[in-house]
Amino acid sequence: MNSITFYQRFEMDILSQKKTITIRDASEKDFVPHSIVDVSTYEDGRWFCQLRIVSVTPISFSELTDVHAQQENMTLEELKQVISDIYPETPDLYVIAFELVK
Ligand SMILES: CC(=O)Nc1ccn([C@@H]2O[C@H](CO)[C@@H](O)[C@H]2O)c(=O)n1
């Protein structure tokens, strides 16, 4: 896995380093820590940066905390809503931590 997409609405948060994690399902759990991935928008495939994968950590929906929400630049309520919309009925998730490659 050497690329990832994000919804366009998160682009500025990623580029300003306010967003430092993403939470995905098992289909995106195979990113290798320390590897560099190309990042583009989900909507139109426009490349906008590279990220270095820091870690991939399993988590269940019920274990999400304010710390995760802060790393997503959201409230916990917002984060839970976003994840429920994208991954309805997916209890097993993965926290992918990343840093911006400059
Ligand atoms: C195709 C596909 O699944 N794309 C996704 C999936 C998730 N996310 C974001 O990751 C965080 C936690 O899920 C939230 O900020 C989500 O909006 C995203 O931008 N794009």
The ligand as a MOL file (V3000), in Angstrom:
LIG
                    3D

  0  0  0     0  0            999 V3000
M  V30 BEGIN CTAB
M  V30 COUNTS 20 21 0 0 0
M  V30 BEGIN ATOM
M  V30 1 C -12.7510 5.8230 0.6890 0
M  V30 2 C -12.6270 6.1360 2.1180 0
M  V30 3 O -13.0170 5.3650 2.9690 0
M  V30 4 N -12.1110 7.3260 2.4430 0
M  V30 5 C -11.9420 7.9170 3.6550 0
M  V30 6 C -12.1660 7.2880 4.8860 0
M  V30 7 C -11.9710 8.0100 6.0350 0
M  V30 8 N -11.5710 9.3240 5.9560 0
M  V30 9 C -11.3690 10.1200 7.1710 0
M  V30 10 O -10.6410 9.4250 8.1480 0
M  V30 11 C -11.1220 9.7920 9.4460 0
M  V30 12 C -11.6810 8.6470 10.2170 0
M  V30 13 O -12.3880 7.7800 9.4360 0
M  V30 14 C -12.1240 10.8220 9.2400 0
M  V30 15 O -11.4690 12.0380 9.2570 0
M  V30 16 C -12.6250 10.4000 7.8690 0
M  V30 17 O -13.3320 11.3180 7.2480 0
M  V30 18 C -11.3570 9.9220 4.7180 0
M  V30 19 O -10.9990 11.0920 4.6210 0
M  V30 20 N -11.5360 9.1950 3.5990 0
M  V30 END ATOM
M  V30 BEGIN BOND
M  V30 1 1 1 2
M  V30 2 2 2 3
M  V30 3 1 2 4
M  V30 4 1 4 5
M  V30 5 1 5 6
M  V30 6 2 5 20
M  V30 7 2 6 7
M  V30 8 1 7 8
M  V30 9 1 8 9
M  V30 10 1 8 18
M  V30 11 1 9 10
M  V30 12 1 9 16
M  V30 13 1 10 11
M  V30 14 1 11 12
M  V30 15 1 11 14
M  V30 16 1 12 13
M  V30 17 1 14 15
M  V30 18 1 14 16
M  V30 19 1 16 17
M  V30 20 2 18 19
M  V30 21 1 18 20
M  V30 END BOND
M  V30 END CTAB
M  END
